[in-house]
Amino acid sequence: MTRSQSQKPAHKDLGRNDQKPVITPKAAYVPVSKRSCSRSL
């Protein structure tokens, strides 16, 4: 019962968190960090 319930939400969370939050924050942090450094210099 614990493994079945733990695996169901974990798989759904990983799939949803791996596509949106991973690509959104990484793609937004990379350009933002580079632009901020370039403007500061």
CHARMM-style PDB file with segment names, atoms N, HN, CA, C and O in Angstrom:
ATOM      1  N   MET     1       0.848  -1.206   0.000  1.00  0.00      PROA
ATOM      2  CA  MET     1       0.000   0.000   0.000  1.00  0.00      PROA
ATOM      3  C   MET     1       0.891   1.266   0.000  1.00  0.00      PROA
ATOM      4  O   MET     1       0.587   2.252  -0.672  1.00  0.00      PROA
ATOM      5  N   THR     2       1.943   1.213   0.734  1.00  0.00      PROA
ATOM      6  HN  THR     2       2.189   0.412   1.280  1.00  0.00      PROA
ATOM      7  CA  THR     2       2.812   2.409   0.804  1.00  0.00      PROA
ATOM      8  C   THR     2       3.595   2.580  -0.495  1.00  0.00      PROA
ATOM      9  O   THR     2       3.784   3.697  -0.976  1.00  0.00      PROA
ATOM     10  N   ARG     3       4.045   1.466  -1.052  1.00  0.00      PROA
ATOM     11  HN  ARG     3       3.891   0.558  -0.661  1.00  0.00      PROA
ATOM     12  CA  ARG     3       4.852   1.557  -2.288  1.00  0.00      PROA
ATOM     13  C   ARG     3       3.954   1.966  -3.466  1.00  0.00      PROA
ATOM     14  O   ARG     3       4.357   2.764  -4.313  1.00  0.00      PROA
ATOM     15  N   SER     4       2.782   1.434  -3.509  1.00  0.00      PROA
ATOM     16  HN  SER     4       2.454   0.786  -2.821  1.00  0.00      PROA
ATOM     17  CA  SER     4       1.877   1.736  -4.646  1.00  0.00      PROA
ATOM     18  C   SER     4       1.513   3.229  -4.620  1.00  0.00      PROA
ATOM     19  O   SER     4       1.515   3.894  -5.656  1.00  0.00      PROA
ATOM     20  N   GLN     5       1.213   3.726  -3.466  1.00  0.00      PROA
ATOM     21  HN  GLN     5       1.211   3.186  -2.624  1.00  0.00      PROA
ATOM     22  CA  GLN     5       0.801   5.145  -3.369  1.00  0.00      PROA
ATOM     23  C   GLN     5       2.008   6.079  -3.550  1.00  0.00      PROA
ATOM     24  O   GLN     5       1.876   7.192  -4.057  1.00  0.00      PROA
ATOM     25  N   SER     6       3.150   5.612  -3.136  1.00  0.00      PROA
ATOM     26  HN  SER     6       3.257   4.707  -2.724  1.00  0.00      PROA
ATOM     27  CA  SER     6       4.356   6.463  -3.226  1.00  0.00      PROA
ATOM     28  C   SER     6       4.856   6.513  -4.675  1.00  0.00      PROA
ATOM     29  O   SER     6       5.390   7.529  -5.120  1.00  0.00      PROA
ATOM     30  N   GLN     7       4.680   5.426  -5.390  1.00  0.00      PROA
ATOM     31  HN  GLN     7       4.246   4.601  -5.029  1.00  0.00      PROA
ATOM     32  CA  GLN     7       5.172   5.377  -6.783  1.00  0.00      PROA
ATOM     33  C   GLN     7       4.219   6.117  -7.727  1.00  0.00      PROA
ATOM     34  O   GLN     7       4.660   6.726  -8.701  1.00  0.00      PROA
ATOM     35  N   LYS     8       2.952   6.067  -7.450  1.00  0.00      PROA
ATOM     36  HN  LYS     8       2.593   5.572  -6.659  1.00  0.00      PROA
ATOM     37  CA  LYS     8       1.978   6.726  -8.367  1.00  0.00      PROA
ATOM     38  C   LYS     8       2.202   8.247  -8.386  1.00  0.00      PROA
ATOM     39  O   LYS     8       2.389   8.813  -9.462  1.00  0.00      PROA
ATOM     40  N   PRO     9       2.189   8.900  -7.266  1.00  0.00      PROA
ATOM     41  CA  PRO     9       2.377  10.362  -7.234  1.00  0.00      PROA
ATOM     42  C   PRO     9       3.801  10.758  -7.626  1.00  0.00      PROA
ATOM     43  O   PRO     9       4.022  11.815  -8.218  1.00  0.00      PROA
ATOM     44  N   ALA    10       4.739   9.917  -7.297  1.00  0.00      PROA
ATOM     45  HN  ALA    10       4.560   9.058  -6.816  1.00  0.00      PROA
ATOM     46  CA  ALA    10       6.147  10.233  -7.619  1.00  0.00      PROA
ATOM     47  C   ALA    10       6.336  10.243  -9.137  1.00  0.00      PROA
ATOM     48  O   ALA    10       6.999  11.129  -9.677  1.00  0.00      PROA
ATOM     49  N   HSD    11       5.763   9.274  -9.811  1.00  0.00      PROA
ATOM     50  HN  HSD    11       5.225   8.554  -9.372  1.00  0.00      PROA
ATOM     51  CA  HSD    11       5.920   9.206 -11.280  1.00  0.00      PROA
ATOM     52  C   HSD    11       5.209  10.387 -11.946  1.00  0.00      PROA
ATOM     53  O   HSD    11       5.717  10.970 -12.904  1.00  0.00      PROA
ATOM     54  N   LYS    12       4.052  10.724 -11.437  1.00  0.00      PROA
ATOM     55  HN  LYS    12       3.639  10.251 -10.659  1.00  0.00      PROA
ATOM     56  CA  LYS    12       3.285  11.837 -12.047  1.00  0.00      PROA
ATOM     57  C   LYS    12       3.999  13.166 -11.752  1.00  0.00      PROA
ATOM     58  O   LYS    12       4.049  14.049 -12.608  1.00  0.00      PROA
ATOM     59  N   ASP    13       4.528  13.296 -10.582  1.00  0.00      PROA
ATOM     60  HN  ASP    13       4.487  12.579  -9.887  1.00  0.00      PROA
ATOM     61  CA  ASP    13       5.217  14.543 -10.203  1.00  0.00      PROA
ATOM     62  C   ASP    13       6.520  14.702 -10.995  1.00  0.00      PROA
ATOM     63  O   ASP    13       6.864  15.795 -11.445  1.00  0.00      PROA
ATOM     64  N   LEU    14       7.220  13.599 -11.150  1.00  0.00      PROA
ATOM     65  HN  LEU    14       6.941  12.712 -10.784  1.00  0.00      PROA
ATOM     66  CA  LEU    14       8.513  13.650 -11.877  1.00  0.00      PROA
ATOM     67  C   LEU    14       8.272  14.020 -13.340  1.00  0.00      PROA
ATOM     68  O   LEU    14       8.988  14.847 -13.906  1.00  0.00      PROA
ATOM     69  N   GLY    15       7.276  13.412 -13.934  1.00  0.00      PROA
ATOM     70  HN  GLY    15       6.694  12.741 -13.474  1.00  0.00      PROA
ATOM     71  CA  GLY    15       6.984  13.673 -15.358  1.00  0.00      PROA
ATOM     72  C   GLY    15       6.548  15.119 -15.550  1.00  0.00      PROA
ATOM     73  O   GLY    15       6.935  15.756 -16.529  1.00  0.00      PROA
ATOM     74  N   ARG    16       5.773  15.625 -14.658  1.00  0.00      PROA
ATOM     75  HN  ARG    16       5.458  15.107 -13.862  1.00  0.00      PROA
ATOM     76  CA  ARG    16       5.264  17.000 -14.805  1.00  0.00      PROA
ATOM     77  C   ARG    16       6.349  18.003 -14.375  1.00  0.00      PROA
ATOM     78  O   ARG    16       6.482  19.073 -14.970  1.00  0.00      PROA
ATOM     79  N   ASN    17       7.094  17.660 -13.375  1.00  0.00      PROA
ATOM     80  HN  ASN    17       6.986  16.791 -12.891  1.00  0.00      PROA
ATOM     81  CA  ASN    17       8.138  18.586 -12.878  1.00  0.00      PROA
ATOM     82  C   ASN    17       9.394  18.528 -13.746  1.00  0.00      PROA
ATOM     83  O   ASN    17      10.223  19.437 -13.723  1.00  0.00      PROA
ATOM     84  N   ASP    18       9.515  17.464 -14.497  1.00  0.00      PROA
ATOM     85  HN  ASP    18       8.840  16.725 -14.516  1.00  0.00      PROA
ATOM     86  CA  ASP    18      10.734  17.308 -15.321  1.00  0.00      PROA
ATOM     87  C   ASP    18      10.595  18.040 -16.663  1.00  0.00      PROA
ATOM     88  O   ASP    18      11.595  18.328 -17.321  1.00  0.00      PROA
ATOM     89  N   GLN    19       9.382  18.332 -17.055  1.00  0.00      PROA
ATOM     90  HN  GLN    19       8.570  18.098 -16.520  1.00  0.00      PROA
ATOM     91  CA  GLN    19       9.196  18.964 -18.381  1.00  0.00      PROA
ATOM     92  C   GLN    19       9.017  20.476 -18.259  1.00  0.00      PROA
ATOM     93  O   GLN    19       9.570  21.227 -19.062  1.00  0.00      PROA
ATOM     94  N   LYS    20       8.269  20.924 -17.287  1.00  0.00      PROA
ATOM     95  HN  LYS    20       7.819  20.314 -16.634  1.00  0.00      PROA
ATOM     96  CA  LYS    20       7.990  22.374 -17.208  1.00  0.00      PROA
ATOM     97  C   LYS    20       8.981  23.101 -16.284  1.00  0.00      PROA
ATOM     98  O   LYS    20       9.680  24.006 -16.740  1.00  0.00      PROA
ATOM     99  N   PRO    21       9.056  22.739 -15.038  1.00  0.00      PROA
ATOM    100  CA  PRO    21       9.935  23.444 -14.091  1.00  0.00      PROA
ATOM    101  C   PRO    21      11.413  23.294 -14.435  1.00  0.00      PROA
ATOM    102  O   PRO    21      12.209  24.191 -14.159  1.00  0.00      PROA
ATOM    103  N   VAL    22      11.777  22.187 -15.024  1.00  0.00      PROA
ATOM    104  HN  VAL    22      11.130  21.458 -15.249  1.00  0.00      PROA
ATOM    105  CA  VAL    22      13.211  21.968 -15.347  1.00  0.00      PROA
ATOM    106  C   VAL    22      13.622  22.802 -16.559  1.00  0.00      PROA
ATOM    107  O   VAL    22      14.699  23.399 -16.563  1.00  0.00      PROA
ATOM    108  N   ILE    23      12.785  22.846 -17.573  1.00  0.00      PROA
ATOM    109  HN  ILE    23      11.910  22.361 -17.569  1.00  0.00      PROA
ATOM    110  CA  ILE    23      13.133  23.594 -18.804  1.00  0.00      PROA
ATOM    111  C   ILE    23      12.880  25.099 -18.599  1.00  0.00      PROA
ATOM    112  O   ILE    23      13.595  25.934 -19.152  1.00  0.00      PROA
ATOM    113  N   THR    24      11.884  25.423 -17.822  1.00  0.00      PROA
ATOM    114  HN  THR    24      11.303  24.745 -17.373  1.00  0.00      PROA
ATOM    115  CA  THR    24      11.550  26.849 -17.624  1.00  0.00      PROA
ATOM    116  C   THR    24      12.598  27.573 -16.779  1.00  0.00      PROA
ATOM    117  O   THR    24      13.111  28.610 -17.199  1.00  0.00      PROA
ATOM    118  N   PRO    25      12.923  27.054 -15.612  1.00  0.00      PROA
ATOM    119  CA  PRO    25      13.907  27.732 -14.750  1.00  0.00      PROA
ATOM    120  C   PRO    25      15.307  27.721 -15.355  1.00  0.00      PROA
ATOM    121  O   PRO    25      16.027  28.715 -15.261  1.00  0.00      PROA
ATOM    122  N   LYS    26      15.693  26.634 -15.961  1.00  0.00      PROA
ATOM    123  HN  LYS    26      15.108  25.826 -16.038  1.00  0.00      PROA
ATOM    124  CA  LYS    26      17.056  26.543 -16.549  1.00  0.00      PROA
ATOM    125  C   LYS    26      17.173  27.500 -17.738  1.00  0.00      PROA
ATOM    126  O   LYS    26      18.165  28.220 -17.850  1.00  0.00      PROA
ATOM    127  N   ALA    27      16.200  27.518 -18.603  1.00  0.00      PROA
ATOM    128  HN  ALA    27      15.394  26.933 -18.512  1.00  0.00      PROA
ATOM    129  CA  ALA    27      16.259  28.365 -19.807  1.00  0.00      PROA
ATOM    130  C   ALA    27      16.129  29.838 -19.399  1.00  0.00      PROA
ATOM    131  O   ALA    27      16.669  30.715 -20.074  1.00  0.00      PROA
ATOM    132  N   ALA    28      15.434  30.107 -18.327  1.00  0.00      PROA
ATOM    133  HN  ALA    28      14.995  29.395 -17.779  1.00  0.00      PROA
ATOM    134  CA  ALA    28      15.232  31.504 -17.900  1.00  0.00      PROA
ATOM    135  C   ALA    28      16.422  31.975 -17.058  1.00  0.00      PROA
ATOM    136  O   ALA    28      16.774  33.155 -17.083  1.00  0.00      PROA
ATOM    137  N   TYR    29      17.032  31.061 -16.324  1.00  0.00      PROA
ATOM    138  HN  TYR    29      16.746  30.103 -16.304  1.00  0.00      PROA
ATOM    139  CA  TYR    29      18.178  31.441 -15.471  1.00  0.00      PROA
ATOM    140  C   TYR    29      19.441  31.668 -16.306  1.00  0.00      PROA
ATOM    141  O   TYR    29      20.240  32.554 -16.002  1.00  0.00      PROA
ATOM    142  N   VAL    30      19.613  30.878 -17.338  1.00  0.00      PROA
ATOM    143  HN  VAL    30      18.964  30.158 -17.584  1.00  0.00      PROA
ATOM    144  CA  VAL    30      20.836  30.996 -18.165  1.00  0.00      PROA
ATOM    145  C   VAL    30      20.889  32.351 -18.875  1.00  0.00      PROA
ATOM    146  O   VAL    30      21.893  33.055 -18.763  1.00  0.00      PROA
ATOM    147  N   PRO    31      19.845  32.732 -19.594  1.00  0.00      PROA
ATOM    148  CA  PRO    31      19.838  34.013 -20.317  1.00  0.00      PROA
ATOM    149  C   PRO    31      19.821  35.192 -19.342  1.00  0.00      PROA
ATOM    150  O   PRO    31      20.428  36.229 -19.612  1.00  0.00      PROA
ATOM    151  N   VAL    32      19.149  35.041 -18.245  1.00  0.00      PROA
ATOM    152  HN  VAL    32      18.656  34.199 -18.026  1.00  0.00      PROA
ATOM    153  CA  VAL    32      19.049  36.149 -17.269  1.00  0.00      PROA
ATOM    154  C   VAL    32      20.405  36.388 -16.602  1.00  0.00      PROA
ATOM    155  O   VAL    32      20.818  37.530 -16.402  1.00  0.00      PROA
ATOM    156  N   SER    33      21.078  35.312 -16.269  1.00  0.00      PROA
ATOM    157  HN  SER    33      20.742  34.384 -16.432  1.00  0.00      PROA
ATOM    158  CA  SER    33      22.393  35.439 -15.596  1.00  0.00      PROA
ATOM    159  C   SER    33      23.418  36.046 -16.573  1.00  0.00      PROA
ATOM    160  O   SER    33      24.227  36.889 -16.185  1.00  0.00      PROA
ATOM    161  N   LYS    34      23.376  35.624 -17.799  1.00  0.00      PROA
ATOM    162  HN  LYS    34      22.719  34.939 -18.115  1.00  0.00      PROA
ATOM    163  CA  LYS    34      24.345  36.137 -18.806  1.00  0.00      PROA
ATOM    164  C   LYS    34      24.039  37.607 -19.118  1.00  0.00      PROA
ATOM    165  O   LYS    34      24.960  38.410 -19.265  1.00  0.00      PROA
ATOM    166  N   ARG    35      22.798  37.952 -19.217  1.00  0.00      PROA
ATOM    167  HN  ARG    35      22.049  37.299 -19.098  1.00  0.00      PROA
ATOM    168  CA  ARG    35      22.437  39.344 -19.559  1.00  0.00      PROA
ATOM    169  C   ARG    35      22.763  40.256 -18.372  1.00  0.00      PROA
ATOM    170  O   ARG    35      23.217  41.386 -18.555  1.00  0.00      PROA
ATOM    171  N   SER    36      22.530  39.762 -17.168  1.00  0.00      PROA
ATOM    172  HN  SER    36      22.161  38.844 -17.019  1.00  0.00      PROA
ATOM    173  CA  SER    36      22.785  40.589 -15.973  1.00  0.00      PROA
ATOM    174  C   SER    36      24.291  40.869 -15.858  1.00  0.00      PROA
ATOM    175  O   SER    36      24.695  41.987 -15.539  1.00  0.00      PROA
ATOM    176  N   CYS    37      25.089  39.880 -16.112  1.00  0.00      PROA
ATOM    177  HN  CYS    37      24.761  38.971 -16.371  1.00  0.00      PROA
ATOM    178  CA  CYS    37      26.563  40.039 -16.018  1.00  0.00      PROA
ATOM    179  C   CYS    37      27.045  40.983 -17.136  1.00  0.00      PROA
ATOM    180  O   CYS    37      27.911  41.828 -16.912  1.00  0.00      PROA
ATOM    181  N   SER    38      26.492  40.832 -18.297  1.00  0.00      PROA
ATOM    182  HN  SER    38      25.788  40.145 -18.478  1.00  0.00      PROA
ATOM    183  CA  SER    38      26.926  41.646 -19.455  1.00  0.00      PROA
ATOM    184  C   SER    38      26.556  43.113 -19.206  1.00  0.00      PROA
ATOM    185  O   SER    38      27.334  44.010 -19.530  1.00  0.00      PROA
ATOM    186  N   ARG    39      25.395  43.356 -18.643  1.00  0.00      PROA
ATOM    187  HN  ARG    39      24.763  42.627 -18.380  1.00  0.00      PROA
ATOM    188  CA  ARG    39      24.941  44.742 -18.421  1.00  0.00      PROA
ATOM    189  C   ARG    39      25.764  45.357 -17.280  1.00  0.00      PROA
ATOM    190  O   ARG    39      26.093  46.542 -17.311  1.00  0.00      PROA
ATOM    191  N   SER    40      26.086  44.551 -16.292  1.00  0.00      PROA
ATOM    192  HN  SER    40      25.819  43.587 -16.266  1.00  0.00      PROA
ATOM    193  CA  SER    40      26.840  45.072 -15.131  1.00  0.00      PROA
ATOM    194  C   SER    40      28.254  45.479 -15.576  1.00  0.00      PROA
ATOM    195  O   SER    40      28.782  46.496 -15.126  1.00  0.00      PROA
ATOM    196  N   LEU    41      28.850  44.691 -16.446  1.00  0.00      PROA
ATOM    197  HN  LEU    41      28.421  43.865 -16.811  1.00  0.00      PROA
ATOM    198  CA  LEU    41      30.224  44.982 -16.904  1.00  0.00      PROA
ATOM    199  C   LEU    41      30.185  46.181 -17.847  1.00  0.00      PROA
ATOM    200  OT1 LEU    41      31.225  46.602 -18.353  1.00  0.00      PROA
TER     201      LEU     41
END
